[in-house]
Amino acid sequence: MADSKDPFRQGLSFAVRIGTELVVSTIVGAFLGYLLDTWLGTRPWIMVVGVFLGTAAGFRTVYRLAKSGDRPGDKKEN
């Protein structure tokens, strides 16, 4: 079995995490916008706003991840 400290696996894990953050936040924004549109009868305008807000939230999260020390290959001091 491969070593869990393999740099390739760590980098791949980080890339999948970033992609998941972007996709999930966009889908959540669209879904909440859809629910509000259905409830208020304003289809599709709130959903469009929800997609943009979800995407912005995803990029914000990715930016915070990239700035944090929680990246593969970073050495943590004890």
Stockholm file with secondary structure:
# STOCKHOLM 1.0

chainA/1-78         MADSKDPFRQGLSFAVRIGTELVVSTIVGAFLGYLLDTWLGTRPWIMVVGVFLGTAAGFRTVYRLAKSGDRPGDKKEN
#=GR chainA/1-78 SS CCCTTCHHHHHHHHHHHHHHHHHHHHHHHHHHHHHHHHHHTCTTHHHHHHHHHHHHHHHHHHHHHHHSSCSTTCCCCC
#=GC SS_cons        CCCTTCHHHHHHHHHHHHHHHHHHHHHHHHHHHHHHHHHHTCTTHHHHHHHHHHHHHHHHHHHHHHHSSCSTTCCCCC
//
